Amino acid sequence: MPATLPFLTANSFMGLAAETTYGVAASISTFTPVGSPKVTPGVKWLDDSDFRGSPVMHYDQVQGVFNAQYDHKVFTYTDVYPNILRAALGSTDTVASVGGGQYTHTIGLINSPNTGSQPPSYTIVNDSVDNTYQLTASRLDSLSVAFTADAAVENTVTWRSNAASVVASVSNAGAESTQHLIPAWNCAASIGGSTVTVVESVQLDIKRNTSQIYTLGSQSAISNFAGPLVVEGKATFVMAAGITNSYYANALVRDQQQIILSLIDPQTGYFINYTMSACQLEAPIVNQGKAYLTLDTNFVAVANTTDAIAGYGGYSPIKCMVQNNISTAY
């Protein structure tokens, strides 16, 4: 009997690129280190269960509409991460040189009523070694950023896509991220303009609730359609003697404050800032379940004009800036 040689999941890789034309596969040149990738093809089966004089229910199964979902995790690498921010928020990337071969990339919410205020669509390739699966017309559904002081900053991402297809293999040789992951111990938070030194963990959820729109004549969606932006999350504060902690009181009254979360690579100084200029803390819980006291709260980022991107106007609950060594726009 010949030896069984299963494929090794560690050989997997993922790439993505913004599409020039929605649904038309883009050439992939950016490869993002990826964790726990999963392609879930969706086929809606139409069940024929009309009565035919027999005590059974399923007489036929007919294919309905097609779609796909792509889920993955990724650490926070400053050279490739702006692609995910653009997919979530949608604005063009405003690039500015800050000297020393470093550049800032400012990305916020697209507000373009005549085009549905849609972020760019992406082509994704997921090479799971057995095959290279391509997903076109991919729009981000949700991005969850989680950081706890003793761990790396990790992102959990879900995309809604057209049906996956098997394509010729692509090469990621020499094209993967060259940056370091960001450890949460080197992250910082400020609330109301003051640095907060007692944040133990944060989860920031950026949601588009992307839905698939179908019309007669096609099994594929005419649009993987991103909905209105929702930004919310939760935070845990260590409650320590001698340190003023007003967050319990803030969460019980209307008190919208600026929250800035800064993720900083200690090796290069490159960073990612999430700025939410009007955040409301909610649902405070004094947690006595550990050996030390903590305060658990939720927060909701409220739409405001400060976080809106120049040229788009309107309101936005968040604006992001990335500093790295990439001079071109994403």
C-alpha positions as CSV (number, residue, x, y, z in Angstrom):
1,M,0.0,0.0,0.0
2,P,1.5,3.4,-1.0
3,A,2.2,5.9,1.7
4,T,-0.5,8.4,2.5
5,L,0.8,12.0,2.2
6,P,-1.7,14.5,3.4
7,F,-1.3,18.1,2.4
8,L,0.4,20.3,5.0
9,T,-1.8,23.3,6.1
10,A,1.4,25.3,6.9
11,N,2.0,25.5,3.2
12,S,-1.2,27.6,2.8
13,F,-1.1,31.3,1.9
14,M,-3.5,34.1,1.0
15,G,-3.3,37.1,-1.3
16,L,-5.7,40.0,-2.1
17,A,-6.0,43.0,-4.4
18,A,-8.5,45.7,-4.9
19,E,-10.5,45.2,-8.1
20,T,-10.6,48.0,-10.8
21,T,-13.9,46.7,-12.0
22,Y,-16.3,45.0,-9.6
23,G,-16.2,41.2,-10.0
24,V,-13.4,41.2,-12.5
25,A,-10.4,39.3,-11.0
26,A,-7.5,41.6,-10.1
27,S,-3.9,40.5,-10.4
28,I,-2.6,39.5,-7.0
29,S,0.7,41.0,-5.9
30,T,0.1,41.5,-2.1
31,F,0.2,38.4,0.1
32,T,-0.9,38.7,3.7
33,P,0.2,36.2,6.4
34,V,-2.9,34.4,7.4
35,G,-4.2,32.3,10.2
36,S,-7.2,29.9,10.3
37,P,-8.3,30.5,6.7
38,K,-11.6,29.0,5.6
39,V,-13.5,29.2,2.3
40,T,-17.2,28.3,2.8
41,P,-19.0,27.9,-0.6
42,G,-22.7,28.6,-0.4
43,V,-25.3,26.9,-2.5
44,K,-28.9,27.4,-1.6
45,W,-30.7,24.2,-2.3
46,L,-34.4,24.4,-3.2
47,D,-36.3,21.5,-1.8
48,D,-39.2,19.9,-3.7
49,S,-41.4,18.6,-0.9
50,D,-44.8,18.9,-2.5
51,F,-47.1,15.9,-1.7
52,R,-47.2,13.0,-4.1
53,G,-49.2,10.4,-2.3
54,S,-46.2,8.9,-0.4
55,P,-45.1,9.3,3.2
56,V,-41.9,11.2,2.2
57,M,-40.7,14.8,2.2
58,H,-37.8,15.2,-0.2
59,Y,-38.6,14.5,-3.8
60,D,-35.9,16.6,-5.4
61,Q,-33.1,19.1,-4.7
62,V,-32.5,21.9,-7.2
63,Q,-29.6,24.4,-7.1
64,G,-30.5,27.9,-6.1
65,V,-28.2,30.9,-5.8
66,F,-24.4,30.7,-5.3
67,N,-22.2,32.7,-3.0
68,A,-19.1,32.2,-0.8
69,Q,-17.7,33.4,2.5
70,Y,-14.1,33.7,3.4
71,D,-13.0,33.9,7.1
72,H,-9.5,34.3,8.4
73,K,-7.3,35.8,11.1
74,V,-4.3,37.9,10.7
75,F,-1.8,39.6,13.0
76,T,-1.3,43.3,12.4
77,Y,1.4,44.0,9.8
78,T,1.7,47.6,8.9
79,D,2.7,47.1,5.3
80,V,-0.4,45.0,4.3
81,Y,-3.0,46.0,6.9
82,P,-4.2,49.2,5.1
83,N,-5.8,46.9,2.5
84,I,-8.1,45.6,5.2
85,L,-8.9,49.1,6.5
86,R,-9.8,50.2,2.9
87,A,-12.0,47.2,2.5
88,A,-13.8,48.0,5.8
89,L,-14.1,51.8,5.4
90,G,-13.7,52.4,1.7
91,S,-12.2,55.9,1.2
92,T,-9.2,56.5,-1.0
93,D,-5.8,56.4,0.7
94,T,-4.3,59.9,1.4
95,V,-0.5,59.4,1.5
96,A,1.9,61.9,3.1
97,S,5.6,61.8,3.5
98,V,6.9,62.3,7.1
99,G,10.6,62.0,6.2
100,G,13.1,59.3,6.8
101,G,11.5,57.0,4.2
102,Q,8.2,56.9,6.2
103,Y,4.7,57.7,5.0
104,T,1.3,58.1,6.6
105,H,-1.8,56.6,5.0
106,T,-5.1,58.1,6.1
107,I,-8.2,56.0,5.4
108,G,-11.8,56.7,6.5
109,L,-15.4,56.1,5.5
110,I,-16.4,56.5,1.9
111,N,-19.5,58.7,1.5
112,S,-20.5,58.6,-2.1
113,P,-24.3,58.4,-2.5
114,N,-24.4,58.1,-6.3
115,T,-22.3,54.9,-6.1
116,G,-24.0,53.4,-3.0
117,S,-21.1,54.5,-0.8
118,Q,-19.5,51.2,-1.4
119,P,-15.9,50.3,-0.4
120,P,-13.8,48.7,-3.1
121,S,-14.3,45.1,-3.9
122,Y,-11.4,42.7,-3.7
123,T,-10.1,39.5,-5.4
124,I,-8.9,37.0,-2.8
125,V,-6.8,33.9,-3.5
126,N,-6.7,31.2,-0.8
127,D,-4.1,28.6,-1.7
128,S,-4.8,25.6,0.6
129,V,-2.2,23.5,-1.2
130,D,-4.8,21.1,-2.7
131,N,-5.9,23.9,-5.0
132,T,-5.8,27.7,-5.4
133,Y,-9.3,29.1,-4.7
134,Q,-10.2,32.5,-6.1
135,L,-13.0,34.6,-4.7
136,T,-14.0,37.7,-6.7
137,A,-16.3,40.6,-5.8
138,S,-15.3,40.2,-2.2
139,R,-16.5,42.8,0.2
140,L,-15.6,42.9,3.9
141,D,-18.4,42.0,6.2
142,S,-16.7,42.4,9.6
143,L,-13.4,43.2,11.2
144,S,-12.7,42.5,14.8
145,V,-9.5,43.8,16.3
146,A,-8.6,42.2,19.7
147,F,-5.7,43.0,21.9
148,T,-4.9,41.8,25.4
149,A,-1.7,43.1,27.1
150,D,0.1,39.7,27.1
151,A,-0.7,38.8,23.5
152,A,-0.3,40.0,19.9
153,V,-2.9,42.2,18.3
154,E,-5.1,39.9,16.2
155,N,-7.7,40.6,13.6
156,T,-10.6,38.3,12.7
157,V,-12.0,39.1,9.2
158,T,-15.1,37.9,7.3
159,W,-15.7,38.6,3.6
160,R,-18.8,38.0,1.4
161,S,-17.8,36.9,-2.1
162,N,-19.0,35.5,-5.4
163,A,-18.7,31.7,-5.7
164,A,-15.2,30.4,-5.3
165,S,-13.4,29.0,-8.4
166,V,-10.3,26.9,-8.8
167,V,-7.6,28.8,-10.7
168,A,-4.0,28.3,-11.8
169,S,-1.6,28.5,-8.9
170,V,0.0,31.8,-8.1
171,S,3.4,32.4,-6.4
172,N,3.8,34.3,-3.2
173,A,7.6,34.0,-3.3
174,G,9.2,37.1,-2.0
175,A,5.9,38.9,-1.8
176,E,4.7,38.3,1.8
177,S,4.7,41.0,4.4
178,T,8.1,42.1,5.5
179,Q,6.9,43.7,8.8
180,H,6.7,42.5,12.4
181,L,3.5,41.6,14.1
182,I,2.5,44.2,16.8
183,P,2.5,43.0,20.4
184,A,-0.3,44.5,22.5
185,W,2.0,45.5,25.3
186,N,3.3,48.3,23.0
187,C,-0.1,49.6,22.3
188,A,-1.6,52.7,23.8
189,A,-5.0,54.2,24.5
190,S,-6.3,57.6,25.3
191,I,-9.8,58.7,26.4
192,G,-10.9,62.3,26.4
193,G,-7.4,63.5,25.4
194,S,-5.6,61.8,28.3
195,T,-3.4,58.7,28.1
196,V,-4.9,55.7,30.0
197,T,-2.5,53.3,31.6
198,V,-4.9,50.8,33.1
199,V,-6.4,49.3,29.9
200,E,-6.0,45.5,30.1
201,S,-7.8,44.5,26.9
202,V,-9.8,46.0,24.1
203,Q,-12.0,44.5,21.3
204,L,-12.9,46.9,18.4
205,D,-15.6,45.7,16.1
206,I,-16.0,47.3,12.7
207,K,-19.1,45.9,10.9
208,R,-20.5,46.4,7.4
209,N,-23.2,43.7,7.6
210,T,-22.6,42.9,3.9
211,S,-25.5,41.2,2.2
212,Q,-25.8,39.5,-1.2
213,I,-28.4,40.9,-3.6
214,Y,-29.9,38.6,-6.2
215,T,-32.0,39.3,-9.2
216,L,-33.7,37.1,-11.9
217,G,-31.4,35.5,-14.5
218,S,-28.3,34.9,-12.5
219,Q,-27.2,32.4,-9.8
220,S,-24.6,34.9,-8.6
221,A,-25.4,38.1,-6.6
222,I,-25.5,41.2,-8.6
223,S,-23.8,42.9,-5.6
224,N,-22.1,41.9,-2.4
225,F,-23.5,45.0,-0.8
226,A,-21.9,46.7,2.3
227,G,-24.4,48.2,4.7
228,P,-24.0,51.3,6.9
229,L,-20.9,51.3,9.1
230,V,-21.2,50.2,12.8
231,V,-18.2,50.7,15.1
232,E,-18.5,49.4,18.7
233,G,-16.5,47.3,21.1
234,K,-15.6,46.5,24.7
235,A,-12.8,47.3,27.1
236,T,-11.5,46.1,30.4
237,F,-9.8,48.5,32.9
238,V,-7.7,47.5,35.9
239,M,-9.1,49.4,38.9
240,A,-6.1,50.4,41.0
241,A,-5.8,52.5,44.2
242,G,-4.5,56.0,43.7
243,I,-5.5,56.1,40.0
244,T,-8.6,58.1,39.1
245,N,-11.1,55.9,37.3
246,S,-14.2,57.7,36.2
247,Y,-15.3,55.2,33.5
248,Y,-18.0,53.7,35.6
249,A,-19.6,57.1,36.1
250,N,-19.0,58.0,32.4
251,A,-20.9,54.9,31.3
252,L,-24.0,55.9,33.2
253,V,-24.6,59.3,31.6
254,R,-24.4,60.8,28.2
255,D,-20.7,61.5,27.9
256,Q,-19.2,61.1,24.4
257,Q,-15.5,61.3,24.5
258,Q,-12.7,60.8,22.0
259,I,-11.0,57.4,22.1
260,I,-7.8,56.8,20.3
261,L,-6.2,53.3,20.1
262,S,-2.6,53.3,18.9
263,L,-0.9,50.1,17.8
264,I,2.9,50.5,17.6
265,D,5.6,48.2,16.2
266,P,8.4,48.4,18.8
267,Q,11.0,47.4,16.2
268,T,10.3,50.0,13.6
269,G,8.1,52.6,15.2
270,Y,5.5,52.1,12.5
271,F,2.0,52.4,13.8
272,I,-1.8,52.2,13.3
273,N,-4.2,54.7,14.9
274,Y,-7.9,54.2,15.2
275,T,-9.5,57.6,16.1
276,M,-13.1,57.7,17.3
277,S,-13.9,61.3,18.2
278,A,-17.2,60.6,19.9
279,C,-17.5,57.4,21.9
280,Q,-20.1,56.5,24.6
281,L,-19.1,54.0,27.3
282,E,-22.0,51.8,28.2
283,A,-23.0,48.8,30.5
284,P,-20.3,49.1,33.2
285,I,-19.6,46.0,35.3
286,V,-17.3,46.0,38.3
287,N,-15.8,42.6,37.9
288,Q,-14.9,40.9,41.2
289,G,-14.2,37.5,39.6
290,K,-10.4,37.8,39.6
291,A,-7.8,38.3,42.3
292,Y,-7.7,41.9,41.3
293,L,-10.6,44.3,40.5
294,T,-11.5,45.2,36.9
295,L,-14.2,47.3,35.2
296,D,-15.7,45.9,32.0
297,T,-17.5,48.3,29.7
298,N,-18.9,48.4,26.2
299,F,-18.5,51.4,23.9
300,V,-20.2,52.7,20.8
301,A,-18.5,55.1,18.4
302,V,-21.0,57.8,17.4
303,A,-21.0,59.4,13.9
304,N,-19.4,62.8,13.9
305,T,-18.0,65.3,11.4
306,T,-14.5,65.3,12.8
307,D,-13.8,61.8,11.6
308,A,-15.2,62.3,8.2
309,I,-12.6,62.3,5.4
310,A,-11.9,65.4,3.3
311,G,-13.6,65.2,0.0
312,Y,-16.4,63.0,1.3
313,G,-18.1,65.1,3.9
314,G,-21.0,63.8,6.0
315,Y,-20.4,61.8,9.2
316,S,-18.2,59.0,10.3
317,P,-17.6,57.2,13.6
318,I,-13.9,56.4,12.9
319,K,-10.8,57.4,11.0
320,C,-7.6,55.4,10.7
321,M,-4.0,56.3,10.0
322,V,-1.1,53.9,9.3
323,Q,2.5,54.9,9.2
324,N,4.9,52.6,7.4
325,N,7.6,52.6,4.6
326,I,5.2,52.3,1.7
327,S,5.1,55.4,-0.5
328,T,2.2,54.4,-2.8
329,A,-1.5,54.5,-2.1
330,Y,-3.4,51.3,-1.3
